[in-house]
């Protein structure tokens, strides 16, 4: 097995929205804001090469939305999904599986593209299976008013219309030891219904793709919960369980949205679980 970080692009979001009730005087120390109160964000995917399978976890925003849409997110930097794949000698058509932690546009937008004539949409990975879970699919296709702006029909329905959509079955536990893609999955509901957090066994280490359970290193303290979360108190419970397990087992936490910290470990302290070490992807992968 080989793992590759896939940088799909950088953007900015409102720091207050990213940290909820935490005062700016505190979060600005770890995630400094610009004059518009925006903080740097990454859309860092993970590519798993495992035998004949090439599995991409999340896809970033993609590039099919309007200039006005992207203007809300202050895109910056030169990264793209295609250039990152090319860096490691791969092409979109090589991808066999696209695993989507959840279907918010910044995680799945790159899964779907305009068709050749720009008259409709098609999968951006024509040879891949797209993986979500049935509960989250229903949640995303029948969205509540709070999340409706994050679940874009053009990002979601073409997966089903193409016949490439597949569901990860969930058992009665919140942790699936081994999925159809051969890694474990922690199911969490605080951010959105049945977000999936992959746990990958790699060279004697557990690499966890944290998605929106832990968006940046600045979110490690349990109460530091995004304003975007639909059930913030539940997020705190899920984070408590996860962060203690991560510290106990020295998990390597792959941060999808942290533009400046790629992989971290955490440790127990008198103040609770806190940052231990910071690594680049090159150090670990």
C-alpha positions as a printed Julia matrix, in Angstrom:
285×3 Matrix{Float64}:
   0.0    0.0     0.0
   1.08   3.56   -0.76
  -0.54   6.82    0.34
  -0.35  10.16   -1.47
  -1.63  13.6    -0.35
  -3.71  15.21   -3.09
  -3.93  18.98   -2.75
  -7.07  20.03   -4.64
  -6.91  23.76   -3.85
  -7.0   26.34   -1.07
  -9.75  28.7     0.0
 -10.82  30.91    2.91
 -13.74  30.81    5.33
 -15.01  33.09    8.06
 -13.05  32.39   11.22
 -16.04  32.97   13.47
 -18.09  30.4    11.56
 -15.21  27.94   11.78
 -14.91  28.27   15.56
 -18.49  28.84   16.7
 -18.68  30.26   20.22
 -14.9   30.44   20.71
 -13.79  34.11   20.88
 -11.59  35.45   18.09
  -8.98  36.51   20.64
  -8.39  32.79   21.24
  -8.74  31.16   17.8
  -6.82  33.92   16.05
  -3.65  32.69   17.79
  -3.71  29.36   15.93
  -5.69  30.32   12.81
  -4.92  33.98   12.12
  -7.55  35.9    10.17
  -7.08  38.48    7.45
  -8.71  41.91    7.46
 -11.99  40.34    6.32
 -11.97  37.87    9.22
 -11.2   35.0     6.82
  -8.83  32.15    7.69
  -6.77  29.93    5.39
  -8.28  26.57    4.5
  -7.07  23.57    2.51
  -8.94  20.91    0.57
  -6.46  18.08    1.01
  -7.58  14.7    -0.27
  -5.85  11.34    0.23
  -5.06   8.79   -2.46
  -4.62   5.13   -1.51
  -2.83   2.79   -3.91
  -3.63  -0.73   -2.74
  -3.05  -3.55   -5.2
  -5.32  -2.99   -8.19
  -7.31  -0.33   -6.37
  -6.69   3.4    -6.47
  -8.97   5.0    -3.87
  -9.45   8.76   -3.6
 -10.85  10.09   -0.33
 -12.8   13.31   -0.99
 -12.36  15.49   -4.08
 -12.39  19.16   -3.08
 -14.74  21.75   -4.59
 -14.07  21.03   -8.25
 -14.17  23.81  -10.84
 -17.65  23.75  -12.39
 -19.34  26.38  -10.22
 -19.69  30.01  -11.28
 -17.16  32.76  -10.7
 -19.64  34.35   -8.31
 -19.88  31.11   -6.29
 -16.11  30.76   -5.95
 -15.86  34.45   -5.12
 -17.45  33.71   -1.75
 -14.52  31.43   -0.86
 -11.51  33.56   -1.87
  -9.61  30.81   -3.67
  -5.83  31.08   -3.43
  -2.72  29.12   -4.36
  -1.91  27.0    -7.4
  -2.96  23.52   -6.28
  -5.42  21.45   -8.29
  -6.66  17.89   -8.19
  -5.31  17.1   -11.66
  -1.85  18.56  -11.05
  -1.6   16.66   -7.76
  -2.54  13.37   -9.43
  -0.05  14.04  -12.24
   2.69  14.69   -9.68
   2.43  11.04   -8.61
   1.97   9.66  -12.12
  -1.82   9.2   -12.03
  -4.82  10.41  -14.02
  -8.51  10.74  -13.11
  -9.29   7.72  -15.27
  -7.01   5.56  -13.09
  -9.18   6.07  -10.01
 -11.19   2.94   -9.16
 -13.02   4.24   -6.08
 -14.01   7.68   -4.76
 -14.83   7.58   -1.05
 -16.75  10.63    0.14
 -16.65  11.39    3.85
 -19.83  13.42    3.31
 -21.52  15.3     0.5
 -20.93  18.96    1.38
 -19.7   20.77   -1.74
 -16.12  21.29   -0.53
 -15.74  17.52   -0.11
 -17.53  16.18   -3.19
 -17.68  18.99   -5.76
 -14.71  17.6    -7.67
 -16.49  14.26   -8.16
 -18.74  15.72  -10.86
 -17.86  17.87  -13.86
 -19.54  19.5   -16.85
 -20.05  17.19  -19.8
 -18.23  17.95  -23.06
 -20.94  20.26  -24.4
 -21.59  21.91  -21.03
 -25.24  20.94  -21.31
 -25.22  18.8   -18.17
 -23.05  16.98  -15.66
 -21.11  13.73  -15.56
 -18.77  11.91  -13.17
 -15.24  13.33  -13.22
 -13.92   9.79  -12.58
 -15.49   7.68  -15.29
 -14.07   4.35  -14.1
 -14.71   4.79  -10.38
 -17.31   3.63   -7.91
 -18.59   6.46   -5.69
 -19.0    5.49   -2.04
 -21.25   7.12    0.55
 -23.78   5.56    2.95
 -27.53   5.26    2.67
 -28.38   7.4     5.7
 -26.18  10.27    4.57
 -27.4    9.99    0.97
 -31.0   10.46    2.12
 -29.91  13.35    4.37
 -28.15  15.04    1.44
 -30.85  14.49   -1.17
 -33.63  15.64    1.19
 -31.66  18.44    2.88
 -32.69  20.47    5.88
 -32.79  24.25    5.46
 -29.59  24.7     7.5
 -27.47  22.53    5.18
 -29.28  23.02    1.88
 -26.67  25.46    0.57
 -23.93  22.88    1.16
 -25.7   19.98   -0.59
 -25.71  20.96   -4.27
 -27.84  18.78   -6.52
 -25.34  18.95   -9.39
 -22.64  17.5    -7.12
 -24.74  14.6    -5.92
 -27.41  13.22   -8.24
 -25.1   12.49  -11.23
 -23.4    9.82   -9.11
 -26.67   7.92   -8.95
 -27.75   8.72  -12.51
 -24.48   7.3   -13.86
 -24.96   4.0   -12.04
 -21.65   4.52  -10.21
 -23.12   5.13   -6.73
 -22.49   2.54   -4.0
 -23.35   2.49   -0.3
 -21.12   1.48    2.61
 -23.32  -0.68    4.86
 -23.41   0.43    8.48
 -23.65  -2.03   11.35
 -25.12  -1.32   14.8
 -21.82   0.14   16.05
 -20.46   3.61   15.29
 -17.22   1.96   14.15
 -16.98  -0.38   11.18
 -13.81  -2.45   11.58
 -13.36  -3.22    7.9
 -15.31  -1.65    5.06
 -15.6   -2.73    1.42
 -12.49  -0.61    0.85
 -10.49  -2.49    3.5
 -10.19   0.34    6.03
 -12.12   1.06    9.2
 -14.75   3.81    9.41
 -15.91   5.89   12.38
 -19.46   7.17   11.79
 -20.22  10.55   13.37
 -23.38  12.67   13.35
 -22.49  16.01   14.94
 -21.37  17.84   11.81
 -23.84  16.14    9.5
 -25.68  12.82    9.46
 -23.32   9.81    9.2
 -20.11  11.55    8.22
 -17.5    8.81    7.67
 -13.99   9.07    9.14
 -11.57   6.54    7.56
  -8.97   4.76    9.7
  -6.18   3.35    7.52
  -3.56   0.87    8.7
  -0.27   1.87    7.08
   3.27   0.73    7.92
   2.36  -0.03   11.53
   0.57   3.29   11.99
  -3.09   4.28   12.07
  -3.69   7.18    9.69
  -7.03   8.88   10.3
  -8.54  11.12    7.62
 -10.24  13.6     9.93
 -12.54  15.42    7.45
 -14.79  17.82    9.42
 -14.57  16.04   12.77
 -11.24  17.85   13.26
 -10.86  20.45   10.49
  -7.62  22.04   11.72
  -5.06  21.66   14.5
  -6.63  24.73   16.08
  -9.81  22.74   16.71
  -8.26  20.17   19.07
  -9.87  21.42   22.33
 -13.24  19.72   22.71
 -15.44  22.89   22.83
 -13.84  24.28   19.65
 -16.69  23.24   17.37
 -17.63  24.78   14.02
 -20.7   26.95   13.7
 -21.53  24.82   10.65
 -22.17  21.69   12.74
 -25.83  20.69   12.9
 -25.55  19.13   16.37
 -22.66  20.85   18.2
 -23.21  19.13   21.54
 -23.07  15.76   19.81
 -19.88  16.83   18.03
 -18.35  17.48   21.46
 -19.25  13.97   22.62
 -17.87  12.43   19.42
 -14.7   14.52   19.61
 -14.17  13.53   23.24
 -14.3    9.85   22.35
 -12.19  10.26   19.25
  -9.5   12.53   20.69
  -8.94  10.32   23.73
  -8.66   7.26   21.49
  -6.26   9.15   19.21
  -4.04  10.13   22.14
  -4.16   6.63   23.69
  -3.2    4.95   20.41
  -0.92   7.59   18.86
  -3.06   8.01   15.77
  -1.63  10.1    12.96
  -4.32  12.64   12.13
  -4.46  13.67    8.47
  -6.01  17.15    8.37
  -8.1   17.82    5.29
  -8.74  21.51    5.93
  -5.62  22.77    7.71
  -3.63  24.78    5.15
  -0.49  24.83    7.31
  -0.48  21.58    9.31
  -0.79  18.36    7.31
  -0.53  15.54    9.86
  -0.5   15.77   13.65
  -0.49  13.59   16.74
  -2.11  14.48   20.06
  -1.36  13.72   23.7
  -3.02  13.78   27.11
  -2.19  16.82   29.26
  -3.54  18.37   32.46
  -5.7   20.6    30.26
  -7.07  17.7    28.25
  -5.98  16.33   24.89
  -3.62  18.74   23.16
  -1.27  18.91   20.18
   1.78  16.67   20.38
   3.75  16.68   17.11
   3.29  18.14   13.63
   4.45  16.34   10.5
   4.47  16.98    6.79
   2.94  14.3     4.61
   6.43  13.56    3.31
   7.52  12.65    6.86
   4.81  10.01    7.32
   3.52   8.91    3.92
